[in-house]
Every structure is written in C-alpha cells, then in structure tokens.
Amino acid sequence: MDFYRAIPPLLVQFAMTAAFSFIVGLEFRRYHHANEYKLHFGSTRTFVLIGVLGFILYSIDPDRLLCAAGLLLLGGFLLIFYWRLSSEKQYSLLSTLFALLIYLLGPIANSFPIWFLVLYVVLLILLLSEKPGIHHLSDQLANEEIATLAKFLIIAGVILPLLPDQPIAAMLPVSYYKIWLAVIIVSGFSYLSYLVNSYFFKNRSLLITGILAGLYSSTAATVVIATRARELENAGREVSSAVIMATIMMYIRLLVIIFLFNREVGKILLGPFLTFIFLSSLTITGLLSFKNHTPVVNNSAPVKHPLELTTAIIFALLFVLFTFLTQYVISHFGSHGLKFLAISAGLTDIDPFIFSLLSGKFAVSDSTIIFAIILASGSNNLLKAAYAIALARNRSVLYAAVWLAFLFLTSLAYNYKYG
C-alpha cells in the first residue's frame, strides 16, 4: 500500500490511459477482422497514440484549450476519413466515433474516479465484442417496449422527485411522494415479471407461471392457474405446486417491499415469513416428488402488458382509501380494530393496505403493524384458496387449497400466541 502511494498520480493516470487504449485497440482490430472491413484508419498503435495525445493535451493546459483544439483537429481528420469511406459505399460511423471516444480516455483518467474509467472502457469493449447479441436483442425487442420503458422512466425519474413528501391531511397521514413510490415499486415488479415472461419463458410451465406471475400478484397468478386447471384434472400435483409457488413469491415480494420502507419491521417479519416460505417449498417438493407420469403442463396464456395508467390510478386510489380506513380504525378502535381491518383487507388487494401501513405515520407500535401484515397475508391466502376451488371446479387444486387454508390458520395462531 505504501509503495502504491509513492507512485505519482500522473504516472498512474498516464499508464492507465495507455493500457486501456491498447486493450480497446486490440478489440477494435479483432472486430474489424471478424467483420471483414477493408477500410479503417488504424488499429492498436493508432488507438494508443490517440489516447496519449488526449492525455497530454489535457494535462499541459489548465484552460483545456489545447485539448479542445486537438479534439477538433482529430475530428477534421476523421471527417476526411469518413468521406473516403463513403466514396467506397461504406457509411459506418463506428470507427470515427471510437477514435473520438479513445481521445477522451485521457481527460477521463485525469478528472474522474478510477471506477468510472474502468466502466467506460468496459462499455467500449462490450459494444465491440457483443455485436451479434446486440443485433439479436434489437431484432427480438417489440416496438412498444421502448415506449413502455419511457413510461417507467417518466413515472420513476420525473414525476416522483416533483411530489411533496409531507402528510396530506390528519386523516391521511401519508405523502403524495410515498403514494407514488408505492405505485413505482408495484409497477417495477410488474414490469420485471412481464419482461422475464415475454423474453425468457414464452413457453413456460405452470410452475414458472406461479413464480413470475406471483412476483407481481399471487392472487392474479392463482386466478390464471386455477382457470387453466379446468382442463388439467389429472395434473393436480403440478397445478397445486404452481399455486403454492405463487404464494411463496408473495412472501418474497412482501419482504422486499417491507425492507424498502421499514427495515426494523422487516427484520422481525423475516422469521415468520421465511418459515412460511420454507414449509411451502417443502410442500412443493413433496408434491412433485410423488407426481404421476403426466406430460409437462405448459401455459401459453398471453402476458398482460404492464404500466397501464388505469391500473396505476386504481392502485393509488386504493392506497389512499386504505390509508384513510387505517387511520379511522386506529383512532376509533385501536390495535384490535386494525387487526380486524387487516383480515378484511386480505380478502381484497393486500398490496395497497400493506403499503399504507408502512408509509403512513400511525399511532401504533411496530409490533401491531407486524401482526396486521401477517393477518392480511394469511387472509389473502384464504381468498386464494376460495378462488382456486371456485375457478378450477375440480380436484386439481385440492392440495393447494388445503395448504393455503393451513397458512391462514397458522397466521391466526401466530397472532394469538404473540399478539
């Protein structure tokens, strides 16, 4: 360490500029040979010289005028080179742009932390080496995906910072910022599930459907799987495993959300939730270990596109409604009223209620919030059991319904013992 500190910083910056220019030059040369380009302005040595030139001009002039002049001069030479390329019916700007980016290695080594310089070089190398993968991704990407990504960036990076983080009113002890943050988190889970569904598991099994759809909404996943199960009466173990897997994903999703909003509450809930996850995983393992020799059940149902404005507005309204109800119940009925509300909320949409508990400033202890979350998730399991039986209309969901009912009773027992 002392030896490293004794090395002049200028020497380190110069060596890194020359070394990274050389490495990118090697990849640039390999790229041109692999793609059989006949015309290019140089290769490894040229890249090193351009990188060193940018470093020297940036270092010797504090006003950076020489560096700017060098960039303009290099740009002029590259313009002539591109004119020659175009006369040979080659119109790619890649070579000229990479030369300008290598020229900037010196200024970046002088002005930015080492991690940024390394990240910059890695990006340049990946752009050269992953050309087939990039082309394949652009060919596979649906036209509306860029617009969907733009929507998510707008709601997360533009709208959220503009919202105030002050309680709305006495009966609504939550801010507009927290409401919209909840919308973003739920939309993020939905978007992630949609992308994985669409681009990695197009012909997915019911178990994969339980994982990915459960990441967004275990209730919605149960509805989809149970509806599909009408034709799968002889595949009861696979169907039930998929429904239970969706519930496992619910607990995982809730843990992530709870840790994002209240780490102390998350640490306490880690024990019971991990117990539910472990026992449910054992149940799935047991079901699939003794399954009949039936063909793999595939689910080809279309995946719903996320980030719909109507869905976001409905979620935000439910968030506000549950925040108001929670404040009203706590003010008039205390912690016992909140537990009753939690059981009732679990029979609807659990996410807005839990978000309101974690985001609002209510006059209750963390332990009361913990029991309310456990009760809400437990009653939601009972709701899913009812949905599964009503929609499947056969015995394929029997194992799942029994297990979900057991989880509900376990939640009640946990509240009775510790609450």
TORKOL-4160 file (C-alpha; in steps of 0.2 Angstrom, whole numbers, padded with zeros to 4 digits, m for minus):
419
<pt num="1" X="0000" Y="0000" Z="0000"/>
<pt num="2" X="0014" Y="0012" Z="0004"/>
<pt num="3" X="0023" Y="0008" Z="m0012"/>
<pt num="4" X="0007" Y="0012" Z="m0021"/>
<pt num="5" X="0005" Y="0029" Z="m0013"/>
<pt num="6" X="0023" Y="0033" Z="m0018"/>
<pt num="7" X="0019" Y="0032" Z="m0036"/>
<pt num="8" X="0015" Y="0049" Z="m0044"/>
<pt num="9" X="m0004" Y="0050" Z="m0048"/>
<pt num="10" X="0001" Y="0057" Z="m0065"/>
<pt num="11" X="0010" Y="0041" Z="m0069"/>
<pt num="12" X="m0004" Y="0030" Z="m0064"/>
<pt num="13" X="m0016" Y="0041" Z="m0075"/>
<pt num="14" X="m0004" Y="0040" Z="m0090"/>
<pt num="15" X="m0001" Y="0021" Z="m0088"/>
<pt num="16" X="m0020" Y="0018" Z="m0087"/>
<pt num="17" X="m0024" Y="0029" Z="m0102"/>
<pt num="18" X="m0010" Y="0020" Z="m0112"/>
<pt num="19" X="m0015" Y="0002" Z="m0106"/>
<pt num="20" X="m0034" Y="0005" Z="m0109"/>
<pt num="21" X="m0031" Y="0012" Z="m0126"/>
<pt num="22" X="m0021" Y="m0003" Z="m0131"/>
<pt num="23" X="m0034" Y="m0015" Z="m0124"/>
<pt num="24" X="m0048" Y="m0007" Z="m0134"/>
<pt num="25" X="m0037" Y="m0006" Z="m0149"/>
<pt num="26" X="m0034" Y="m0025" Z="m0148"/>
<pt num="27" X="m0053" Y="m0027" Z="m0148"/>
<pt num="28" X="m0056" Y="m0015" Z="m0161"/>
<pt num="29" X="m0043" Y="m0024" Z="m0173"/>
<pt num="30" X="m0052" Y="m0041" Z="m0169"/>
<pt num="31" X="m0069" Y="m0033" Z="m0173"/>
<pt num="32" X="m0063" Y="m0026" Z="m0190"/>
<pt num="33" X="m0055" Y="m0043" Z="m0195"/>
<pt num="34" X="m0071" Y="m0053" Z="m0189"/>
<pt num="35" X="m0082" Y="m0042" Z="m0199"/>
<pt num="36" X="m0070" Y="m0041" Z="m0214"/>
<pt num="37" X="m0070" Y="m0022" Z="m0215"/>
<pt num="38" X="m0057" Y="m0017" Z="m0228"/>
<pt num="39" X="m0055" Y="0002" Z="m0224"/>
<pt num="40" X="m0051" Y="0008" Z="m0206"/>
<pt num="41" X="m0040" Y="0022" Z="m0200"/>
<pt num="42" X="m0028" Y="0011" Z="m0189"/>
<pt num="43" X="m0028" Y="m0002" Z="m0175"/>
<pt num="44" X="m0019" Y="m0004" Z="m0159"/>
<pt num="45" X="m0005" Y="0008" Z="m0160"/>
<pt num="46" X="m0016" Y="0021" Z="m0168"/>
<pt num="47" X="m0028" Y="0020" Z="m0153"/>
<pt num="48" X="m0013" Y="0021" Z="m0140"/>
<pt num="49" X="m0007" Y="0037" Z="m0149"/>
<pt num="50" X="m0024" Y="0045" Z="m0149"/>
<pt num="51" X="m0026" Y="0041" Z="m0131"/>
<pt num="52" X="m0009" Y="0048" Z="m0126"/>
<pt num="53" X="m0012" Y="0063" Z="m0136"/>
<pt num="54" X="m0028" Y="0067" Z="m0127"/>
<pt num="55" X="m0020" Y="0064" Z="m0110"/>
<pt num="56" X="m0005" Y="0076" Z="m0114"/>
<pt num="57" X="m0015" Y="0090" Z="m0121"/>
<pt num="58" X="m0027" Y="0089" Z="m0107"/>
<pt num="59" X="m0013" Y="0089" Z="m0094"/>
<pt num="60" X="m0002" Y="0103" Z="m0100"/>
<pt num="61" X="m0015" Y="0116" Z="m0102"/>
<pt num="62" X="m0025" Y="0121" Z="m0087"/>
<pt num="63" X="m0038" Y="0130" Z="m0098"/>
<pt num="64" X="m0041" Y="0114" Z="m0108"/>
<pt num="65" X="m0040" Y="0124" Z="m0125"/>
<pt num="66" X="m0026" Y="0113" Z="m0132"/>
<pt num="67" X="m0037" Y="0098" Z="m0128"/>
<pt num="68" X="m0052" Y="0106" Z="m0137"/>
<pt num="69" X="m0041" Y="0111" Z="m0152"/>
<pt num="70" X="m0034" Y="0093" Z="m0153"/>
<pt num="71" X="m0052" Y="0086" Z="m0152"/>
<pt num="72" X="m0057" Y="0097" Z="m0167"/>
<pt num="73" X="m0041" Y="0093" Z="m0177"/>
<pt num="74" X="m0044" Y="0074" Z="m0174"/>
<pt num="75" X="m0062" Y="0077" Z="m0179"/>
<pt num="76" X="m0057" Y="0085" Z="m0195"/>
<pt num="77" X="m0045" Y="0071" Z="m0200"/>
<pt num="78" X="m0059" Y="0058" Z="m0196"/>
<pt num="79" X="m0071" Y="0068" Z="m0207"/>
<pt num="80" X="m0059" Y="0066" Z="m0221"/>
<pt num="81" X="m0058" Y="0048" Z="m0217"/>
<pt num="82" X="m0077" Y="0046" Z="m0217"/>
<pt num="83" X="m0078" Y="0055" Z="m0234"/>
<pt num="84" X="m0066" Y="0042" Z="m0241"/>
<pt num="85" X="m0077" Y="0028" Z="m0233"/>
<pt num="86" X="m0092" Y="0035" Z="m0241"/>
<pt num="87" X="m0084" Y="0035" Z="m0258"/>
<pt num="88" X="m0082" Y="0016" Z="m0256"/>
<pt num="89" X="m0100" Y="0014" Z="m0251"/>
<pt num="90" X="m0096" Y="0011" Z="m0233"/>
<pt num="91" X="m0106" Y="0023" Z="m0222"/>
<pt num="92" X="m0102" Y="0016" Z="m0204"/>
<pt num="93" X="m0098" Y="0030" Z="m0191"/>
<pt num="94" X="m0091" Y="0017" Z="m0179"/>
<pt num="95" X="m0073" Y="0019" Z="m0182"/>
<pt num="96" X="m0073" Y="0038" Z="m0182"/>
<pt num="97" X="m0084" Y="0038" Z="m0166"/>
<pt num="98" X="m0072" Y="0026" Z="m0157"/>
<pt num="99" X="m0057" Y="0036" Z="m0161"/>
<pt num="100" X="m0065" Y="0052" Z="m0153"/>
<pt num="101" X="m0070" Y="0041" Z="m0138"/>
<pt num="102" X="m0052" Y="0035" Z="m0136"/>
<pt num="103" X="m0046" Y="0053" Z="m0136"/>
<pt num="104" X="m0057" Y="0056" Z="m0121"/>
<pt num="105" X="m0049" Y="0042" Z="m0111"/>
<pt num="106" X="m0035" Y="0055" Z="m0105"/>
<pt num="107" X="m0047" Y="0068" Z="m0099"/>
<pt num="108" X="m0057" Y="0055" Z="m0090"/>
<pt num="109" X="m0042" Y="0047" Z="m0082"/>
<pt num="110" X="m0037" Y="0065" Z="m0076"/>
<pt num="111" X="m0055" Y="0070" Z="m0070"/>
<pt num="112" X="m0065" Y="0055" Z="m0065"/>
<pt num="113" X="m0063" Y="0041" Z="m0052"/>
<pt num="114" X="m0054" Y="0025" Z="m0057"/>
<pt num="115" X="m0071" Y="0015" Z="m0056"/>
<pt num="116" X="m0078" Y="0027" Z="m0069"/>
<pt num="117" X="m0063" Y="0025" Z="m0081"/>
<pt num="118" X="m0064" Y="0006" Z="m0080"/>
<pt num="119" X="m0083" Y="0006" Z="m0083"/>
<pt num="120" X="m0081" Y="0017" Z="m0098"/>
<pt num="121" X="m0068" Y="0005" Z="m0105"/>
<pt num="122" X="m0078" Y="m0010" Z="m0102"/>
<pt num="123" X="m0093" Y="m0002" Z="m0111"/>
<pt num="124" X="m0082" Y="0001" Z="m0126"/>
<pt num="125" X="m0076" Y="m0017" Z="m0126"/>
<pt num="126" X="m0094" Y="m0024" Z="m0124"/>
<pt num="127" X="m0100" Y="m0013" Z="m0139"/>
<pt num="128" X="m0087" Y="m0021" Z="m0150"/>
<pt num="129" X="m0087" Y="m0039" Z="m0144"/>
<pt num="130" X="m0106" Y="m0041" Z="m0142"/>
<pt num="131" X="m0112" Y="m0035" Z="m0159"/>
<pt num="132" X="m0121" Y="m0051" Z="m0163"/>
<pt num="133" X="m0130" Y="m0051" Z="m0146"/>
<pt num="134" X="m0135" Y="m0033" Z="m0148"/>
<pt num="135" X="m0142" Y="m0036" Z="m0165"/>
<pt num="136" X="m0151" Y="m0051" Z="m0159"/>
<pt num="137" X="m0159" Y="m0041" Z="m0145"/>
<pt num="138" X="m0164" Y="m0027" Z="m0156"/>
<pt num="139" X="m0172" Y="m0039" Z="m0168"/>
<pt num="140" X="m0182" Y="m0048" Z="m0154"/>
<pt num="141" X="m0187" Y="m0032" Z="m0145"/>
<pt num="142" X="m0205" Y="m0027" Z="m0148"/>
<pt num="143" X="m0209" Y="m0010" Z="m0155"/>
<pt num="144" X="m0219" Y="m0005" Z="m0140"/>
<pt num="145" X="m0205" Y="m0010" Z="m0127"/>
<pt num="146" X="m0195" Y="0006" Z="m0129"/>
<pt num="147" X="m0211" Y="0016" Z="m0126"/>
<pt num="148" X="m0215" Y="0006" Z="m0111"/>
<pt num="149" X="m0198" Y="0009" Z="m0104"/>
<pt num="150" X="m0200" Y="0028" Z="m0107"/>
<pt num="151" X="m0216" Y="0027" Z="m0097"/>
<pt num="152" X="m0207" Y="0019" Z="m0082"/>
<pt num="153" X="m0193" Y="0032" Z="m0083"/>
<pt num="154" X="m0206" Y="0046" Z="m0083"/>
<pt num="155" X="m0216" Y="0039" Z="m0068"/>
<pt num="156" X="m0200" Y="0035" Z="m0058"/>
<pt num="157" X="m0187" Y="0049" Z="m0063"/>
<pt num="158" X="m0198" Y="0064" Z="m0067"/>
<pt num="159" X="m0215" Y="0063" Z="m0058"/>
<pt num="160" X="m0208" Y="0056" Z="m0041"/>
<pt num="161" X="m0195" Y="0069" Z="m0037"/>
<pt num="162" X="m0208" Y="0083" Z="m0040"/>
<pt num="163" X="m0220" Y="0076" Z="m0027"/>
<pt num="164" X="m0220" Y="0084" Z="m0009"/>
<pt num="165" X="m0215" Y="0072" Z="0005"/>
<pt num="166" X="m0227" Y="0080" Z="0018"/>
<pt num="167" X="m0243" Y="0071" Z="0025"/>
<pt num="168" X="m0258" Y="0076" Z="0015"/>
<pt num="169" X="m0270" Y="0078" Z="0030"/>
<pt num="170" X="m0273" Y="0072" Z="0048"/>
<pt num="171" X="m0284" Y="0058" Z="0042"/>
<pt num="172" X="m0272" Y="0054" Z="0028"/>
<pt num="173" X="m0255" Y="0053" Z="0036"/>
<pt num="174" X="m0246" Y="0049" Z="0020"/>
<pt num="175" X="m0237" Y="0060" Z="0007"/>
<pt num="176" X="m0240" Y="0061" Z="m0011"/>
<pt num="177" X="m0222" Y="0055" Z="m0013"/>
<pt num="178" X="m0225" Y="0039" Z="m0003"/>
<pt num="179" X="m0241" Y="0035" Z="m0013"/>
<pt num="180" X="m0232" Y="0037" Z="m0030"/>
<pt num="181" X="m0217" Y="0027" Z="m0023"/>
<pt num="182" X="m0228" Y="0013" Z="m0020"/>
<pt num="183" X="m0235" Y="0014" Z="m0037"/>
<pt num="184" X="m0217" Y="0013" Z="m0044"/>
<pt num="185" X="m0212" Y="m0002" Z="m0034"/>
<pt num="186" X="m0228" Y="m0012" Z="m0039"/>
<pt num="187" X="m0226" Y="m0006" Z="m0057"/>
<pt num="188" X="m0207" Y="m0012" Z="m0056"/>
<pt num="189" X="m0212" Y="m0029" Z="m0050"/>
<pt num="190" X="m0225" Y="m0030" Z="m0064"/>
<pt num="191" X="m0213" Y="m0024" Z="m0077"/>
<pt num="192" X="m0199" Y="m0036" Z="m0072"/>
<pt num="193" X="m0211" Y="m0051" Z="m0072"/>
<pt num="194" X="m0218" Y="m0046" Z="m0089"/>
<pt num="195" X="m0200" Y="m0044" Z="m0097"/>
<pt num="196" X="m0195" Y="m0061" Z="m0090"/>
<pt num="197" X="m0211" Y="m0069" Z="m0096"/>
<pt num="198" X="m0210" Y="m0062" Z="m0113"/>
<pt num="199" X="m0192" Y="m0064" Z="m0117"/>
<pt num="200" X="m0186" Y="m0079" Z="m0107"/>
<pt num="201" X="m0201" Y="m0090" Z="m0104"/>
<pt num="202" X="m0213" Y="m0089" Z="m0119"/>
<pt num="203" X="m0217" Y="m0107" Z="m0117"/>
<pt num="204" X="m0217" Y="m0108" Z="m0099"/>
<pt num="205" X="m0223" Y="m0122" Z="m0087"/>
<pt num="206" X="m0237" Y="m0119" Z="m0074"/>
<pt num="207" X="m0223" Y="m0118" Z="m0060"/>
<pt num="208" X="m0214" Y="m0104" Z="m0070"/>
<pt num="209" X="m0231" Y="m0095" Z="m0071"/>
<pt num="210" X="m0233" Y="m0096" Z="m0052"/>
<pt num="211" X="m0215" Y="m0089" Z="m0050"/>
<pt num="212" X="m0216" Y="m0075" Z="m0062"/>
<pt num="213" X="m0235" Y="m0070" Z="m0060"/>
<pt num="214" X="m0233" Y="m0072" Z="m0042"/>
<pt num="215" X="m0219" Y="m0059" Z="m0042"/>
<pt num="216" X="m0232" Y="m0046" Z="m0047"/>
<pt num="217" X="m0248" Y="m0053" Z="m0039"/>
<pt num="218" X="m0251" Y="m0070" Z="m0031"/>
<pt num="219" X="m0270" Y="m0068" Z="m0032"/>
<pt num="220" X="m0269" Y="m0064" Z="m0050"/>
<pt num="221" X="m0257" Y="m0079" Z="m0053"/>
<pt num="222" X="m0269" Y="m0091" Z="m0043"/>
<pt num="223" X="m0284" Y="m0085" Z="m0054"/>
<pt num="224" X="m0274" Y="m0088" Z="m0070"/>
<pt num="225" X="m0268" Y="m0105" Z="m0064"/>
<pt num="226" X="m0285" Y="m0111" Z="m0057"/>
<pt num="227" X="m0294" Y="m0106" Z="m0074"/>
<pt num="228" X="m0281" Y="m0116" Z="m0083"/>
<pt num="229" X="m0283" Y="m0131" Z="m0071"/>
<pt num="230" X="m0301" Y="m0134" Z="m0078"/>
<pt num="231" X="m0293" Y="m0144" Z="m0091"/>
<pt num="232" X="m0280" Y="m0152" Z="m0080"/>
<pt num="233" X="m0289" Y="m0163" Z="m0068"/>
<pt num="234" X="m0276" Y="m0176" Z="m0069"/>
<pt num="235" X="m0262" Y="m0164" Z="m0066"/>
<pt num="236" X="m0267" Y="m0160" Z="m0048"/>
<pt num="237" X="m0249" Y="m0160" Z="m0040"/>
<pt num="238" X="m0242" Y="m0149" Z="m0054"/>
<pt num="239" X="m0257" Y="m0137" Z="m0053"/>
<pt num="240" X="m0256" Y="m0136" Z="m0034"/>
<pt num="241" X="m0237" Y="m0133" Z="m0034"/>
<pt num="242" X="m0239" Y="m0119" Z="m0046"/>
<pt num="243" X="m0252" Y="m0110" Z="m0034"/>
<pt num="244" X="m0242" Y="m0113" Z="m0019"/>
<pt num="245" X="m0226" Y="m0106" Z="m0028"/>
<pt num="246" X="m0236" Y="m0090" Z="m0032"/>
<pt num="247" X="m0239" Y="m0088" Z="m0013"/>
<pt num="248" X="m0220" Y="m0091" Z="m0010"/>
<pt num="249" X="m0217" Y="m0077" Z="m0022"/>
<pt num="250" X="m0230" Y="m0066" Z="m0012"/>
<pt num="251" X="m0220" Y="m0068" Z="0004"/>
<pt num="252" X="m0203" Y="m0064" Z="m0005"/>
<pt num="253" X="m0211" Y="m0049" Z="m0013"/>
<pt num="254" X="m0218" Y="m0043" Z="0003"/>
<pt num="255" X="m0201" Y="m0045" Z="0012"/>
<pt num="256" X="m0193" Y="m0034" Z="m0001"/>
<pt num="257" X="m0206" Y="m0021" Z="0000"/>
<pt num="258" X="m0206" Y="m0021" Z="0019"/>
<pt num="259" X="m0187" Y="m0019" Z="0020"/>
<pt num="260" X="m0188" Y="m0004" Z="0007"/>
<pt num="261" X="m0200" Y="0005" Z="0019"/>
<pt num="262" X="m0196" Y="m0001" Z="0036"/>
<pt num="263" X="m0180" Y="m0011" Z="0040"/>
<pt num="264" X="m0184" Y="m0014" Z="0058"/>
<pt num="265" X="m0201" Y="m0021" Z="0054"/>
<pt num="266" X="m0193" Y="m0032" Z="0040"/>
<pt num="267" X="m0181" Y="m0039" Z="0052"/>
<pt num="268" X="m0195" Y="m0045" Z="0064"/>
<pt num="269" X="m0205" Y="m0052" Z="0049"/>
<pt num="270" X="m0190" Y="m0061" Z="0042"/>
<pt num="271" X="m0193" Y="m0076" Z="0054"/>
<pt num="272" X="m0211" Y="m0080" Z="0051"/>
<pt num="273" X="m0211" Y="m0076" Z="0033"/>
<pt num="274" X="m0195" Y="m0087" Z="0030"/>
<pt num="275" X="m0204" Y="m0101" Z="0039"/>
<pt num="276" X="m0219" Y="m0100" Z="0028"/>
<pt num="277" X="m0208" Y="m0100" Z="0013"/>
<pt num="278" X="m0198" Y="m0115" Z="0019"/>
<pt num="279" X="m0213" Y="m0125" Z="0023"/>
<pt num="280" X="m0221" Y="m0121" Z="0007"/>
<pt num="281" X="m0206" Y="m0126" Z="m0003"/>
<pt num="282" X="m0205" Y="m0142" Z="0006"/>
<pt num="283" X="m0224" Y="m0145" Z="0002"/>
<pt num="284" X="m0220" Y="m0142" Z="m0017"/>
<pt num="285" X="m0205" Y="m0153" Z="m0016"/>
<pt num="286" X="m0216" Y="m0167" Z="m0009"/>
<pt num="287" X="m0230" Y="m0164" Z="m0022"/>
<pt num="288" X="m0218" Y="m0165" Z="m0036"/>
<pt num="289" X="m0208" Y="m0180" Z="m0029"/>
<pt num="290" X="m0223" Y="m0191" Z="m0030"/>
<pt num="291" X="m0231" Y="m0184" Z="m0046"/>
<pt num="292" X="m0239" Y="m0196" Z="m0059"/>
<pt num="293" X="m0231" Y="m0199" Z="m0075"/>
<pt num="294" X="m0240" Y="m0185" Z="m0084"/>
<pt num="295" X="m0234" Y="m0174" Z="m0098"/>
<pt num="296" X="m0227" Y="m0157" Z="m0093"/>
<pt num="297" X="m0241" Y="m0144" Z="m0092"/>
<pt num="298" X="m0237" Y="m0128" Z="m0102"/>
<pt num="299" X="m0246" Y="m0112" Z="m0100"/>
<pt num="300" X="m0247" Y="m0102" Z="m0116"/>
<pt num="301" X="m0259" Y="m0088" Z="m0110"/>
<pt num="302" X="m0254" Y="m0071" Z="m0116"/>
<pt num="303" X="m0245" Y="m0060" Z="m0103"/>
<pt num="304" X="m0253" Y="m0044" Z="m0099"/>
<pt num="305" X="m0243" Y="m0028" Z="m0103"/>
<pt num="306" X="m0238" Y="m0018" Z="m0088"/>
<pt num="307" X="m0238" Y="0000" Z="m0084"/>
<pt num="308" X="m0256" Y="0004" Z="m0089"/>
<pt num="309" X="m0261" Y="0021" Z="m0082"/>
<pt num="310" X="m0278" Y="0014" Z="m0077"/>
<pt num="311" X="m0270" Y="0001" Z="m0066"/>
<pt num="312" X="m0258" Y="0014" Z="m0058"/>
<pt num="313" X="m0273" Y="0026" Z="m0054"/>
<pt num="314" X="m0283" Y="0012" Z="m0046"/>
<pt num="315" X="m0269" Y="0006" Z="m0035"/>
<pt num="316" X="m0266" Y="0024" Z="m0030"/>
<pt num="317" X="m0284" Y="0026" Z="m0025"/>
<pt num="318" X="m0284" Y="0010" Z="m0016"/>
<pt num="319" X="m0268" Y="0016" Z="m0007"/>
<pt num="320" X="m0277" Y="0032" Z="m0001"/>
<pt num="321" X="m0293" Y="0023" Z="0004"/>
<pt num="322" X="m0284" Y="0010" Z="0015"/>
<pt num="323" X="m0273" Y="0024" Z="0022"/>
<pt num="324" X="m0289" Y="0033" Z="0027"/>
<pt num="325" X="m0298" Y="0017" Z="0034"/>
<pt num="326" X="m0282" Y="0013" Z="0044"/>
<pt num="327" X="m0281" Y="0030" Z="0052"/>
<pt num="328" X="m0300" Y="0030" Z="0056"/>
<pt num="329" X="m0300" Y="0012" Z="0063"/>
<pt num="330" X="m0284" Y="0016" Z="0074"/>
<pt num="331" X="m0292" Y="0032" Z="0080"/>
<pt num="332" X="m0308" Y="0024" Z="0085"/>
<pt num="333" X="m0305" Y="0005" Z="0088"/>
<pt num="334" X="m0286" Y="0004" Z="0092"/>
<pt num="335" X="m0275" Y="m0011" Z="0088"/>
<pt num="336" X="m0289" Y="m0023" Z="0089"/>
<pt num="337" X="m0299" Y="m0014" Z="0076"/>
<pt num="338" X="m0283" Y="m0013" Z="0065"/>
<pt num="339" X="m0281" Y="m0032" Z="0066"/>
<pt num="340" X="m0299" Y="m0035" Z="0060"/>
<pt num="341" X="m0296" Y="m0022" Z="0046"/>
<pt num="342" X="m0281" Y="m0032" Z="0041"/>
<pt num="343" X="m0291" Y="m0048" Z="0039"/>
<pt num="344" X="m0304" Y="m0039" Z="0029"/>
<pt num="345" X="m0290" Y="m0031" Z="0018"/>
<pt num="346" X="m0283" Y="m0048" Z="0014"/>
<pt num="347" X="m0299" Y="m0053" Z="0006"/>
<pt num="348" X="m0297" Y="m0039" Z="m0007"/>
<pt num="349" X="m0280" Y="m0032" Z="m0013"/>
<pt num="350" X="m0266" Y="m0034" Z="0000"/>
<pt num="351" X="m0253" Y="m0023" Z="m0008"/>
<pt num="352" X="m0261" Y="m0006" Z="m0005"/>
<pt num="353" X="m0266" Y="m0010" Z="0013"/>
<pt num="354" X="m0248" Y="m0015" Z="0017"/>
<pt num="355" X="m0240" Y="0000" Z="0008"/>
<pt num="356" X="m0252" Y="0011" Z="0018"/>
<pt num="357" X="m0246" Y="0003" Z="0034"/>
<pt num="358" X="m0228" Y="0005" Z="0030"/>
<pt num="359" X="m0229" Y="0023" Z="0023"/>
<pt num="360" X="m0241" Y="0031" Z="0035"/>
<pt num="361" X="m0237" Y="0039" Z="0052"/>
<pt num="362" X="m0250" Y="0030" Z="0063"/>
<pt num="363" X="m0251" Y="0030" Z="0082"/>
<pt num="364" X="m0247" Y="0011" Z="0083"/>
<pt num="365" X="m0232" Y="0001" Z="0088"/>
<pt num="366" X="m0221" Y="m0009" Z="0076"/>
<pt num="367" X="m0227" Y="m0025" Z="0083"/>
<pt num="368" X="m0245" Y="m0020" Z="0079"/>
<pt num="369" X="m0240" Y="m0017" Z="0061"/>
<pt num="370" X="m0231" Y="m0034" Z="0061"/>
<pt num="371" X="m0247" Y="m0043" Z="0067"/>
<pt num="372" X="m0258" Y="m0034" Z="0054"/>
<pt num="373" X="m0246" Y="m0038" Z="0040"/>
<pt num="374" X="m0246" Y="m0057" Z="0045"/>
<pt num="375" X="m0265" Y="m0057" Z="0047"/>
<pt num="376" X="m0268" Y="m0048" Z="0030"/>
<pt num="377" X="m0256" Y="m0060" Z="0021"/>
<pt num="378" X="m0265" Y="m0075" Z="0030"/>
<pt num="379" X="m0282" Y="m0070" Z="0025"/>
<pt num="380" X="m0276" Y="m0067" Z="0007"/>
<pt num="381" X="m0271" Y="m0085" Z="0007"/>
<pt num="382" X="m0288" Y="m0090" Z="0012"/>
<pt num="383" X="m0295" Y="m0079" Z="m0003"/>
<pt num="384" X="m0284" Y="m0088" Z="m0015"/>
<pt num="385" X="m0289" Y="m0105" Z="m0009"/>
<pt num="386" X="m0308" Y="m0100" Z="m0012"/>
<pt num="387" X="m0303" Y="m0093" Z="m0029"/>
<pt num="388" X="m0294" Y="m0109" Z="m0034"/>
<pt num="389" X="m0308" Y="m0120" Z="m0029"/>
<pt num="390" X="m0321" Y="m0109" Z="m0037"/>
<pt num="391" X="m0312" Y="m0107" Z="m0054"/>
<pt num="392" X="m0304" Y="m0124" Z="m0056"/>
<pt num="393" X="m0320" Y="m0134" Z="m0052"/>
<pt num="394" X="m0311" Y="m0150" Z="m0050"/>
<pt num="395" X="m0299" Y="m0158" Z="m0038"/>
<pt num="396" X="m0283" Y="m0152" Z="m0046"/>
<pt num="397" X="m0281" Y="m0138" Z="m0034"/>
<pt num="398" X="m0286" Y="m0148" Z="m0018"/>
<pt num="399" X="m0268" Y="m0149" Z="m0011"/>
<pt num="400" X="m0265" Y="m0130" Z="m0014"/>
<pt num="401" X="m0282" Y="m0125" Z="m0006"/>
<pt num="402" X="m0278" Y="m0136" Z="0009"/>
<pt num="403" X="m0261" Y="m0129" Z="0011"/>
<pt num="404" X="m0267" Y="m0110" Z="0009"/>
<pt num="405" X="m0280" Y="m0113" Z="0022"/>
<pt num="406" X="m0267" Y="m0120" Z="0034"/>
<pt num="407" X="m0256" Y="m0105" Z="0031"/>
<pt num="408" X="m0271" Y="m0094" Z="0036"/>
<pt num="409" X="m0274" Y="m0104" Z="0052"/>
<pt num="410" X="m0255" Y="m0103" Z="0056"/>
<pt num="411" X="m0256" Y="m0084" Z="0054"/>
<pt num="412" X="m0271" Y="m0083" Z="0066"/>
<pt num="413" X="m0261" Y="m0095" Z="0078"/>
<pt num="414" X="m0246" Y="m0084" Z="0077"/>
<pt num="415" X="m0256" Y="m0068" Z="0081"/>
<pt num="416" X="m0265" Y="m0077" Z="0096"/>
<pt num="417" X="m0248" Y="m0083" Z="0103"/>
<pt num="418" X="m0238" Y="m0067" Z="0101"/>
<pt num="419" X="m0251" Y="m0054" Z="0099"/>
